[in-house]
Amino acid sequence: MRVTLDLVRARDGRLEGTAVADGGAEHPFSGTLELLRVLEDLGDPEPGPEPTGSPR
């Protein structure tokens, strides 16, 4: 996945901007925490079966 960020610094020092993923939808954010939430939401795969693996 490719994400393009348009970042600016607000007068109070916060990062603001827009994240655009492969699909082209814009996701505005204001602040680092919101940016992280946007990135997390963009990275969430479609719900599916739980991965299986061998226990350690």
C-alpha distance matrix in Angstrom:
0.0 3.8 6.6 10.1 13.1 16.6 18.9 22.7 25.3 27.7 31.4 31.4 28.8 25.8 22.4 21.5 19.0 16.1 12.4 10.7 7.2 6.5 9.6 11.7 13.3 14.6 15.0 18.0 19.0 22.2 22.4 20.5 20.7 19.3 16.3 15.7 16.2 13.8 11.0 12.4 12.5 8.9 8.1 11.1 10.9 13.7 17.0 18.5 21.1 21.3 20.5 23.7 24.8 28.1 29.6 30.6
3.8 0.0 3.8 6.7 10.0 13.4 15.9 19.7 22.5 25.0 28.7 29.1 26.4 23.6 20.0 19.1 16.4 13.7 10.2 8.4 5.9 5.8 9.5 10.4 12.3 12.9 13.7 16.3 17.4 20.5 20.8 19.1 19.9 18.4 15.1 15.2 16.3 13.4 10.9 13.3 13.6 10.0 10.2 13.6 14.1 16.8 20.2 22.0 24.6 24.8 24.0 27.2 28.2 31.3 32.7 33.5
6.6 3.8 0.0 3.8 6.5 10.0 12.4 16.2 18.9 21.4 25.1 25.4 22.9 20.0 16.4 15.4 12.6 10.0 6.5 5.5 4.4 6.6 9.6 9.4 10.4 10.1 10.5 12.7 13.7 16.7 17.2 15.8 16.8 15.1 11.8 12.5 13.6 10.6 8.5 11.6 12.0 8.7 9.9 13.4 14.8 17.5 20.7 23.0 25.9 25.9 25.4 28.8 29.8 33.0 34.0 34.8
10.1 6.7 3.8 0.0 3.8 6.8 9.7 13.4 16.5 19.0 22.7 23.5 21.0 18.5 14.8 13.5 10.5 8.2 5.7 5.1 6.4 8.6 11.1 9.6 10.8 9.6 10.4 11.7 13.0 15.7 16.5 15.6 17.3 15.5 12.1 13.8 15.2 12.0 10.7 14.3 14.6 11.7 13.4 16.8 18.4 21.0 24.2 26.7 29.6 29.6 29.2 32.6 33.5 36.6 37.6 38.2
13.1 10.0 6.5 3.8 0.0 3.8 6.0 9.8 12.7 15.3 19.0 19.7 17.2 14.8 11.0 9.8 7.1 5.8 4.6 6.5 8.9 11.8 13.8 11.9 12.0 9.7 9.5 9.7 10.2 12.4 13.1 12.5 14.7 13.0 9.6 12.0 13.7 11.0 10.3 14.1 14.7 12.6 14.5 17.8 20.1 22.7 25.6 28.3 31.2 30.9 30.7 34.1 35.0 38.0 38.6 39.0
16.6 13.4 10.0 6.8 3.8 0.0 3.8 7.0 10.5 12.8 16.4 17.7 15.6 13.5 9.9 8.2 5.2 5.2 6.5 8.4 11.7 14.5 16.0 13.3 13.2 10.2 10.3 9.3 10.1 11.6 12.9 13.2 15.8 13.9 11.1 14.2 15.8 13.1 13.3 17.0 17.4 15.6 17.9 21.0 23.4 25.8 28.7 31.6 34.5 34.3 34.3 37.7 38.7 41.7 42.1 42.5
18.9 15.9 12.4 9.7 6.0 3.8 0.0 3.8 6.9 9.6 13.1 14.3 11.9 10.1 6.5 5.7 4.6 6.9 8.7 11.5 14.5 17.7 19.2 16.8 16.2 12.9 12.0 10.1 9.5 9.8 10.4 10.8 13.9 12.7 10.2 13.3 15.4 13.5 13.8 17.4 18.3 17.1 19.2 22.2 25.0 27.6 30.2 33.1 35.9 35.3 35.3 38.6 39.4 42.2 42.3 42.5
22.7 19.7 16.2 13.4 9.8 7.0 3.8 0.0 3.8 6.4 9.6 11.3 9.4 8.4 5.8 5.3 6.0 9.3 11.9 14.8 18.1 21.2 22.5 19.8 18.9 15.4 14.4 11.6 10.7 9.7 10.3 11.6 15.0 14.0 12.2 15.6 17.6 16.1 16.9 20.2 21.1 20.4 22.5 25.4 28.3 30.8 33.3 36.3 39.1 38.5 38.5 41.8 42.6 45.3 45.3 45.3
25.3 22.5 18.9 16.5 12.7 10.5 6.9 3.8 0.0 3.8 6.6 7.9 5.7 5.6 4.7 6.0 8.5 12.1 14.6 17.9 21.0 24.3 25.6 23.1 21.9 18.2 16.7 13.6 11.7 9.5 9.3 10.8 14.2 14.0 12.9 15.9 18.1 17.4 18.3 21.3 22.5 22.3 24.2 26.9 30.1 32.7 34.8 37.9 40.5 39.6 39.7 42.9 43.5 46.1 45.7 45.6
27.7 25.0 21.4 19.0 15.3 12.8 9.6 6.4 3.8 0.0 3.8 5.4 5.2 5.3 6.2 6.5 9.5 13.3 16.2 19.5 22.8 26.3 27.0 24.4 22.8 19.0 17.3 13.7 11.7 8.8 9.2 11.8 14.7 14.2 14.0 17.2 18.8 18.3 19.9 22.6 23.4 23.7 25.9 28.3 31.6 33.9 35.8 39.1 41.8 40.9 41.4 44.6 45.4 48.0 47.5 47.5
31.4 28.7 25.1 22.7 19.0 16.4 13.1 9.6 6.6 3.8 0.0 3.8 5.4 7.5 9.5 10.3 13.3 17.0 20.0 23.3 26.6 30.0 30.8 28.2 26.5 22.7 20.9 17.3 15.2 12.0 12.0 14.6 17.4 17.3 17.5 20.4 22.0 21.9 23.4 26.0 26.9 27.4 29.5 31.8 35.2 37.5 39.3 42.6 45.2 44.2 44.7 47.9 48.6 51.0 50.4 50.3
31.4 29.1 25.4 23.5 19.7 17.7 14.3 11.3 7.9 5.4 3.8 0.0 3.8 5.8 9.1 10.6 14.1 17.8 20.4 24.0 27.0 30.6 31.4 29.0 27.1 23.4 21.1 17.5 14.8 11.2 10.3 12.8 15.2 15.7 16.4 18.9 20.5 20.9 22.5 24.7 25.9 26.7 28.7 30.7 34.3 36.6 38.1 41.4 43.8 42.6 43.1 46.2 46.8 49.1 48.2 48.1
28.8 26.4 22.9 21.0 17.2 15.6 11.9 9.4 5.7 5.2 5.4 3.8 0.0 3.8 6.6 9.2 12.7 16.3 18.5 22.1 24.9 28.5 29.6 27.5 25.9 22.2 20.0 16.7 13.9 10.6 9.0 10.5 13.5 14.4 14.4 16.7 18.8 19.2 20.3 22.6 24.2 24.8 26.4 28.7 32.2 34.8 36.5 39.6 41.9 40.6 40.8 43.8 44.3 46.5 45.7 45.4
25.8 23.6 20.0 18.5 14.8 13.5 10.1 8.4 5.6 5.3 7.5 5.8 3.8 0.0 3.8 6.3 9.9 13.3 15.4 19.1 21.8 25.4 26.4 24.5 22.6 19.0 16.5 13.3 10.2 7.0 5.2 7.2 10.1 10.6 10.8 13.3 15.2 15.5 16.8 19.1 20.5 21.2 23.0 25.1 28.7 31.2 32.8 36.0 38.3 37.1 37.5 40.6 41.2 43.7 42.9 42.9
22.4 20.0 16.4 14.8 11.0 9.9 6.5 5.8 4.7 6.2 9.5 9.1 6.6 3.8 0.0 3.8 6.9 10.1 12.0 15.7 18.3 21.9 23.1 21.1 19.6 16.1 13.8 11.0 8.3 6.2 5.0 6.2 9.6 9.5 8.5 11.4 13.5 13.2 14.2 16.9 18.2 18.4 20.3 22.8 26.1 28.7 30.6 33.7 36.2 35.2 35.4 38.6 39.3 41.9 41.4 41.4
21.5 19.1 15.4 13.5 9.8 8.2 5.7 5.3 6.0 6.5 10.3 10.6 9.2 6.3 3.8 0.0 3.7 7.2 9.9 13.4 16.5 20.1 20.8 18.5 16.7 13.0 11.0 7.8 5.7 4.4 5.8 8.0 10.6 9.1 8.2 11.8 13.2 12.1 13.7 16.6 17.2 17.2 19.6 22.0 25.2 27.4 29.5 32.8 35.6 34.9 35.4 38.8 39.8 42.6 42.4 42.7
19.0 16.4 12.6 10.5 7.1 5.2 4.6 6.0 8.5 9.5 13.3 14.1 12.7 9.9 6.9 3.7 0.0 3.7 6.9 10.0 13.4 16.8 17.5 15.0 13.5 9.8 8.5 5.8 5.6 6.6 8.7 10.2 12.4 10.2 8.5 12.2 13.3 11.1 12.6 15.9 16.0 15.3 18.0 20.6 23.5 25.6 28.0 31.3 34.2 33.9 34.4 37.8 39.0 42.0 42.1 42.6
16.1 13.7 10.0 8.2 5.8 5.2 6.9 9.3 12.1 13.3 17.0 17.8 16.3 13.3 10.1 7.2 3.7 0.0 3.8 6.5 10.0 13.4 13.8 11.3 9.8 6.2 5.4 4.2 6.0 8.7 11.0 11.9 13.4 10.6 8.6 12.0 12.4 9.4 10.8 14.2 13.7 12.6 15.6 18.1 20.6 22.6 25.3 28.5 31.6 31.6 32.1 35.6 37.0 40.1 40.5 41.3
12.4 10.2 6.5 5.7 4.6 6.5 8.7 11.9 14.6 16.2 20.0 20.4 18.5 15.4 12.0 9.9 6.9 3.8 0.0 3.8 6.6 10.2 11.1 9.4 8.3 5.8 5.1 6.3 7.8 11.0 12.4 12.2 13.4 10.8 8.0 10.5 11.0 7.6 8.0 11.6 11.2 9.3 12.2 14.9 17.3 19.4 22.3 25.3 28.4 28.4 28.7 32.2 33.6 36.7 37.3 38.1
10.7 8.4 5.5 5.1 6.5 8.4 11.5 14.8 17.9 19.5 23.3 24.0 22.1 19.1 15.7 13.4 10.0 6.5 3.8 0.0 3.8 6.9 7.7 5.8 5.8 4.8 6.3 8.8 11.1 14.5 16.2 16.0 16.9 14.1 11.5 13.5 13.6 9.9 9.9 13.1 12.1 9.3 12.2 14.9 16.5 18.3 21.6 24.4 27.6 28.1 28.3 31.9 33.4 36.8 37.7 38.7
7.2 5.9 4.4 6.4 8.9 11.7 14.5 18.1 21.0 22.8 26.6 27.0 24.9 21.8 18.3 16.5 13.4 10.0 6.6 3.8 0.0 3.8 5.4 5.6 6.5 7.4 8.5 11.7 13.6 17.2 18.4 17.6 18.0 15.6 12.9 13.9 13.8 10.2 9.3 11.9 10.8 7.3 9.6 12.3 13.4 15.2 18.7 21.2 24.4 25.0 25.1 28.7 30.2 33.6 34.8 36.0
6.5 5.8 6.6 8.6 11.8 14.5 17.7 21.2 24.3 26.3 30.0 30.6 28.5 25.4 21.9 20.1 16.8 13.4 10.2 6.9 3.8 0.0 3.8 5.4 7.9 10.0 11.9 15.2 17.4 20.9 22.2 21.3 21.7 19.3 16.6 17.3 17.2 13.7 12.5 14.6 13.4 9.7 11.3 13.6 13.6 15.1 18.9 20.9 24.2 25.1 25.0 28.5 30.1 33.6 35.1 36.5
9.6 9.5 9.6 11.1 13.8 16.0 19.2 22.5 25.6 27.0 30.8 31.4 29.6 26.4 23.1 20.8 17.5 13.8 11.1 7.7 5.4 3.8 0.0 3.8 5.7 9.0 11.2 14.7 17.4 21.2 22.9 22.5 22.5 19.6 17.6 18.5 17.6 14.1 13.7 15.5 13.3 10.1 12.4 13.9 13.7 14.4 18.0 20.4 23.9 25.3 25.7 29.2 31.3 34.9 36.4 38.1
11.7 10.4 9.4 9.6 11.9 13.3 16.8 19.8 23.1 24.4 28.2 29.0 27.5 24.5 21.1 18.5 15.0 11.3 9.4 5.8 5.6 5.4 3.8 0.0 3.8 6.4 9.5 12.6 15.7 19.3 21.4 21.4 21.9 18.8 16.8 18.4 17.7 14.0 14.2 16.6 14.6 11.6 14.4 16.3 16.8 17.6 21.2 23.8 27.3 28.5 28.9 32.6 34.5 38.0 39.4 40.8
13.3 12.3 10.4 10.8 12.0 13.2 16.2 18.9 21.9 22.8 26.5 27.1 25.9 22.6 19.6 16.7 13.5 9.8 8.3 5.8 6.5 7.9 5.7 3.8 0.0 3.8 6.6 9.9 13.1 16.8 19.2 19.5 19.6 16.2 14.8 16.6 15.4 11.7 12.8 15.0 12.5 10.3 13.7 15.1 16.2 16.8 20.0 23.0 26.6 27.7 28.6 32.3 34.4 37.9 39.0 40.6
14.6 12.9 10.1 9.6 9.7 10.2 12.9 15.4 18.2 19.0 22.7 23.4 22.2 19.0 16.1 13.0 9.8 6.2 5.8 4.8 7.4 10.0 9.0 6.4 3.8 0.0 3.8 6.3 9.8 13.3 15.9 16.6 17.1 13.7 12.2 14.7 13.8 10.2 11.8 14.5 12.5 10.8 14.4 16.2 18.0 19.1 22.0 25.2 28.7 29.4 30.2 33.9 35.8 39.2 40.0 41.3
15.0 13.7 10.5 10.4 9.5 10.3 12.0 14.4 16.7 17.3 20.9 21.1 20.0 16.5 13.8 11.0 8.5 5.4 5.1 6.3 8.5 11.9 11.2 9.5 6.6 3.8 0.0 3.8 6.6 10.3 12.7 13.5 13.5 10.0 9.0 11.5 10.3 6.9 9.3 11.8 10.0 9.3 12.9 14.5 17.0 18.3 20.8 24.2 27.5 27.9 28.8 32.5 34.3 37.6 38.1 39.3
18.0 16.3 12.7 11.7 9.7 9.3 10.1 11.6 13.6 13.7 17.3 17.5 16.7 13.3 11.0 7.8 5.8 4.2 6.3 8.8 11.7 15.2 14.7 12.6 9.9 6.3 3.8 0.0 3.8 7.1 10.1 11.7 12.2 8.7 8.3 11.6 10.9 8.2 11.0 13.6 12.5 12.3 15.7 17.4 20.2 21.7 24.0 27.5 30.6 30.7 31.7 35.3 36.9 40.1 40.3 41.3
19.0 17.4 13.7 13.0 10.2 10.1 9.5 10.7 11.7 11.7 15.2 14.8 13.9 10.2 8.3 5.7 5.6 6.0 7.8 11.1 13.6 17.4 17.4 15.7 13.1 9.8 6.6 3.8 0.0 3.8 6.4 8.1 8.7 5.4 5.6 9.1 8.9 7.4 10.2 12.6 12.3 12.9 15.7 17.5 20.7 22.6 24.5 27.9 30.8 30.4 31.3 34.8 36.2 39.2 39.1 39.8
22.2 20.5 16.7 15.7 12.4 11.6 9.8 9.7 9.5 8.8 12.0 11.2 10.6 7.0 6.2 4.4 6.6 8.7 11.0 14.5 17.2 20.9 21.2 19.3 16.8 13.3 10.3 7.1 3.8 0.0 3.8 7.0 8.1 6.0 7.1 10.4 10.8 10.4 12.9 15.0 15.3 16.2 18.8 20.5 23.9 25.9 27.5 31.0 33.7 33.0 33.9 37.2 38.4 41.2 40.8 41.3
22.4 20.8 17.2 16.5 13.1 12.9 10.4 10.3 9.3 9.2 12.0 10.3 9.0 5.2 5.0 5.8 8.7 11.0 12.4 16.2 18.4 22.2 22.9 21.4 19.2 15.9 12.7 10.1 6.4 3.8 0.0 3.8 5.6 5.5 6.3 8.9 10.1 10.8 12.5 14.4 15.6 16.7 18.6 20.4 24.0 26.3 27.8 31.0 33.4 32.3 33.0 36.2 37.1 39.6 39.0 39.2
20.5 19.1 15.8 15.6 12.5 13.2 10.8 11.6 10.8 11.8 14.6 12.8 10.5 7.2 6.2 8.0 10.2 11.9 12.2 16.0 17.6 21.3 22.5 21.4 19.5 16.6 13.5 11.7 8.1 7.0 3.8 0.0 3.8 5.5 5.0 6.2 8.7 9.9 10.6 12.3 14.2 15.3 16.5 18.5 22.1 24.8 26.2 29.2 31.4 30.0 30.4 33.4 34.1 36.5 35.8 35.9
20.7 19.9 16.8 17.3 14.7 15.8 13.9 15.0 14.2 14.7 17.4 15.2 13.5 10.1 9.6 10.6 12.4 13.4 13.4 16.9 18.0 21.7 22.5 21.9 19.6 17.1 13.5 12.2 8.7 8.1 5.6 3.8 0.0 3.8 5.4 5.1 6.3 8.7 9.9 10.5 12.3 14.3 15.3 16.6 20.4 22.9 23.8 26.9 28.9 27.5 28.2 31.2 32.1 34.5 33.7 34.0
19.3 18.4 15.1 15.5 13.0 13.9 12.7 14.0 14.0 14.2 17.3 15.7 14.4 10.6 9.5 9.1 10.2 10.6 10.8 14.1 15.6 19.3 19.6 18.8 16.2 13.7 10.0 8.7 5.4 6.0 5.5 5.5 3.8 0.0 3.8 5.4 5.0 6.1 8.6 9.7 10.4 12.2 14.1 15.4 19.1 21.2 22.5 25.8 28.2 27.3 28.2 31.5 32.7 35.5 34.9 35.6
16.3 15.1 11.8 12.1 9.6 11.1 10.2 12.2 12.9 14.0 17.5 16.4 14.4 10.8 8.5 8.2 8.5 8.6 8.0 11.5 12.9 16.6 17.6 16.8 14.8 12.2 9.0 8.3 5.6 7.1 6.3 5.0 5.4 3.8 0.0 3.8 5.4 5.1 6.2 8.5 9.9 10.6 12.3 14.4 17.9 20.5 22.2 25.3 27.8 26.9 27.4 30.7 31.7 34.5 34.3 34.8
15.7 15.2 12.5 13.8 12.0 14.2 13.3 15.6 15.9 17.2 20.4 18.9 16.7 13.3 11.4 11.8 12.2 12.0 10.5 13.5 13.9 17.3 18.5 18.4 16.6 14.7 11.5 11.6 9.1 10.4 8.9 6.2 5.1 5.4 3.8 0.0 3.8 5.4 5.1 6.1 8.6 9.8 10.5 12.4 16.0 18.8 20.2 23.1 25.2 23.9 24.3 27.5 28.3 31.0 30.6 31.0
16.2 16.3 13.6 15.2 13.7 15.8 15.4 17.6 18.1 18.8 22.0 20.5 18.8 15.2 13.5 13.2 13.3 12.4 11.0 13.6 13.8 17.2 17.6 17.7 15.4 13.8 10.3 10.9 8.9 10.8 10.1 8.7 6.3 5.0 5.4 3.8 0.0 3.8 5.4 5.0 6.1 8.5 9.8 10.7 14.4 16.7 17.8 21.0 23.3 22.3 23.2 26.6 27.9 30.8 30.4 31.3
13.8 13.4 10.6 12.0 11.0 13.1 13.5 16.1 17.4 18.3 21.9 20.9 19.2 15.5 13.2 12.1 11.1 9.4 7.6 9.9 10.2 13.7 14.1 14.0 11.7 10.2 6.9 8.2 7.4 10.4 10.8 9.9 8.7 6.1 5.1 5.4 3.8 0.0 3.8 5.4 5.1 6.1 8.6 10.1 13.5 15.7 17.5 20.8 23.6 23.1 23.9 27.4 28.9 32.0 32.1 33.1
11.0 10.9 8.5 10.7 10.3 13.3 13.8 16.9 18.3 19.9 23.4 22.5 20.3 16.8 14.2 13.7 12.6 10.8 8.0 9.9 9.3 12.5 13.7 14.2 12.8 11.8 9.3 11.0 10.2 12.9 12.5 10.6 9.9 8.6 6.2 5.1 5.4 3.8 0.0 3.8 5.4 5.1 6.1 8.7 12.0 14.9 16.9 19.8 22.3 21.6 21.9 25.3 26.5 29.5 29.7 30.6
12.4 13.3 11.6 14.3 14.1 17.0 17.4 20.2 21.3 22.6 26.0 24.7 22.6 19.1 16.9 16.6 15.9 14.2 11.6 13.1 11.9 14.6 15.5 16.6 15.0 14.5 11.8 13.6 12.6 15.0 14.4 12.3 10.5 9.7 8.5 6.1 5.0 5.4 3.8 0.0 3.8 5.4 5.1 6.3 10.0 12.8 14.2 17.1 19.3 18.4 18.9 22.3 23.6 26.7 26.7 27.7
12.5 13.6 12.0 14.6 14.7 17.4 18.3 21.1 22.5 23.4 26.9 25.9 24.2 20.5 18.2 17.2 16.0 13.7 11.2 12.1 10.8 13.4 13.3 14.6 12.5 12.5 10.0 12.5 12.3 15.3 15.6 14.2 12.3 10.4 9.9 8.6 6.1 5.1 5.4 3.8 0.0 3.8 5.4 5.3 8.8 10.8 12.4 15.7 18.5 18.3 19.3 22.9 24.8 28.1 28.3 29.8
8.9 10.0 8.7 11.7 12.6 15.6 17.1 20.4 22.3 23.7 27.4 26.7 24.8 21.2 18.4 17.2 15.3 12.6 9.3 9.3 7.3 9.7 10.1 11.6 10.3 10.8 9.3 12.3 12.9 16.2 16.7 15.3 14.3 12.2 10.6 9.8 8.5 6.1 5.1 5.4 3.8 0.0 3.8 5.7 8.1 10.5 13.1 16.1 19.1 19.1 19.7 23.4 25.1 28.5 29.2 30.6
8.1 10.2 9.9 13.4 14.5 17.9 19.2 22.5 24.2 25.9 29.5 28.7 26.4 23.0 20.3 19.6 18.0 15.6 12.2 12.2 9.6 11.3 12.4 14.4 13.7 14.4 12.9 15.7 15.7 18.8 18.6 16.5 15.3 14.1 12.3 10.5 9.8 8.6 6.1 5.1 5.4 3.8 0.0 3.8 6.2 9.5 11.8 14.2 16.8 16.4 16.5 20.1 21.6 24.9 25.7 26.9
11.1 13.6 13.4 16.8 17.8 21.0 22.2 25.4 26.9 28.3 31.8 30.7 28.7 25.1 22.8 22.0 20.6 18.1 14.9 14.9 12.3 13.6 13.9 16.3 15.1 16.2 14.5 17.4 17.5 20.5 20.4 18.5 16.6 15.4 14.4 12.4 10.7 10.1 8.7 6.3 5.3 5.7 3.8 0.0 3.8 6.6 8.3 11.0 13.7 13.5 14.3 18.0 20.0 23.4 24.1 25.8
10.9 14.1 14.8 18.4 20.1 23.4 25.0 28.3 30.1 31.6 35.2 34.3 32.2 28.7 26.1 25.2 23.5 20.6 17.3 16.5 13.4 13.6 13.7 16.8 16.2 18.0 17.0 20.2 20.7 23.9 24.0 22.1 20.4 19.1 17.9 16.0 14.4 13.5 12.0 10.0 8.8 8.1 6.2 3.8 0.0 3.8 6.2 8.3 11.2 11.8 12.4 16.1 18.4 22.1 23.3 25.3
13.7 16.8 17.5 21.0 22.7 25.8 27.6 30.8 32.7 33.9 37.5 36.6 34.8 31.2 28.7 27.4 25.6 22.6 19.4 18.3 15.2 15.1 14.4 17.6 16.8 19.1 18.3 21.7 22.6 25.9 26.3 24.8 22.9 21.2 20.5 18.8 16.7 15.7 14.9 12.8 10.8 10.5 9.5 6.6 3.8 0.0 3.8 6.2 9.8 11.5 12.9 16.6 19.4 23.1 24.5 27.0
17.0 20.2 20.7 24.2 25.6 28.7 30.2 33.3 34.8 35.8 39.3 38.1 36.5 32.8 30.6 29.5 28.0 25.3 22.3 21.6 18.7 18.9 18.0 21.2 20.0 22.0 20.8 24.0 24.5 27.5 27.8 26.2 23.8 22.5 22.2 20.2 17.8 17.5 16.9 14.2 12.4 13.1 11.8 8.3 6.2 3.8 0.0 3.7 7.1 8.8 11.1 14.6 17.8 21.4 22.5 25.2
18.5 22.0 23.0 26.7 28.3 31.6 33.1 36.3 37.9 39.1 42.6 41.4 39.6 36.0 33.7 32.8 31.3 28.5 25.3 24.4 21.2 20.9 20.4 23.8 23.0 25.2 24.2 27.5 27.9 31.0 31.0 29.2 26.9 25.8 25.3 23.1 21.0 20.8 19.8 17.1 15.7 16.1 14.2 11.0 8.3 6.2 3.7 0.0 3.8 6.5 8.7 11.9 15.3 18.9 20.4 23.4
21.1 24.6 25.9 29.6 31.2 34.5 35.9 39.1 40.5 41.8 45.2 43.8 41.9 38.3 36.2 35.6 34.2 31.6 28.4 27.6 24.4 24.2 23.9 27.3 26.6 28.7 27.5 30.6 30.8 33.7 33.4 31.4 28.9 28.2 27.8 25.2 23.3 23.6 22.3 19.3 18.5 19.1 16.8 13.7 11.2 9.8 7.1 3.8 0.0 3.8 6.3 8.8 12.4 15.8 17.4 20.6
21.3 24.8 25.9 29.6 30.9 34.3 35.3 38.5 39.6 40.9 44.2 42.6 40.6 37.1 35.2 34.9 33.9 31.6 28.4 28.1 25.0 25.1 25.3 28.5 27.7 29.4 27.9 30.7 30.4 33.0 32.3 30.0 27.5 27.3 26.9 23.9 22.3 23.1 21.6 18.4 18.3 19.1 16.4 13.5 11.8 11.5 8.8 6.5 3.8 0.0 3.8 6.4 9.7 13.0 14.2 17.3
20.5 24.0 25.4 29.2 30.7 34.3 35.3 38.5 39.7 41.4 44.7 43.1 40.8 37.5 35.4 35.4 34.4 32.1 28.7 28.3 25.1 25.0 25.7 28.9 28.6 30.2 28.8 31.7 31.3 33.9 33.0 30.4 28.2 28.2 27.4 24.3 23.2 23.9 21.9 18.9 19.3 19.7 16.5 14.3 12.4 12.9 11.1 8.7 6.3 3.8 0.0 3.8 6.7 10.3 12.0 14.9
23.7 27.2 28.8 32.6 34.1 37.7 38.6 41.8 42.9 44.6 47.9 46.2 43.8 40.6 38.6 38.8 37.8 35.6 32.2 31.9 28.7 28.5 29.2 32.6 32.3 33.9 32.5 35.3 34.8 37.2 36.2 33.4 31.2 31.5 30.7 27.5 26.6 27.4 25.3 22.3 22.9 23.4 20.1 18.0 16.1 16.6 14.6 11.9 8.8 6.4 3.8 0.0 3.7 7.0 9.2 12.4
24.8 28.2 29.8 33.5 35.0 38.7 39.4 42.6 43.5 45.4 48.6 46.8 44.3 41.2 39.3 39.8 39.0 37.0 33.6 33.4 30.2 30.1 31.3 34.5 34.4 35.8 34.3 36.9 36.2 38.4 37.1 34.1 32.1 32.7 31.7 28.3 27.9 28.9 26.5 23.6 24.8 25.1 21.6 20.0 18.4 19.4 17.8 15.3 12.4 9.7 6.7 3.7 0.0 3.7 6.4 9.1
28.1 31.3 33.0 36.6 38.0 41.7 42.2 45.3 46.1 48.0 51.0 49.1 46.5 43.7 41.9 42.6 42.0 40.1 36.7 36.8 33.6 33.6 34.9 38.0 37.9 39.2 37.6 40.1 39.2 41.2 39.6 36.5 34.5 35.5 34.5 31.0 30.8 32.0 29.5 26.7 28.1 28.5 24.9 23.4 22.1 23.1 21.4 18.9 15.8 13.0 10.3 7.0 3.7 0.0 3.8 6.4
29.6 32.7 34.0 37.6 38.6 42.1 42.3 45.3 45.7 47.5 50.4 48.2 45.7 42.9 41.4 42.4 42.1 40.5 37.3 37.7 34.8 35.1 36.4 39.4 39.0 40.0 38.1 40.3 39.1 40.8 39.0 35.8 33.7 34.9 34.3 30.6 30.4 32.1 29.7 26.7 28.3 29.2 25.7 24.1 23.3 24.5 22.5 20.4 17.4 14.2 12.0 9.2 6.4 3.8 0.0 3.8
30.6 33.5 34.8 38.2 39.0 42.5 42.5 45.3 45.6 47.5 50.3 48.1 45.4 42.9 41.4 42.7 42.6 41.3 38.1 38.7 36.0 36.5 38.1 40.8 40.6 41.3 39.3 41.3 39.8 41.3 39.2 35.9 34.0 35.6 34.8 31.0 31.3 33.1 30.6 27.7 29.8 30.6 26.9 25.8 25.3 27.0 25.2 23.4 20.6 17.3 14.9 12.4 9.1 6.4 3.8 0.0
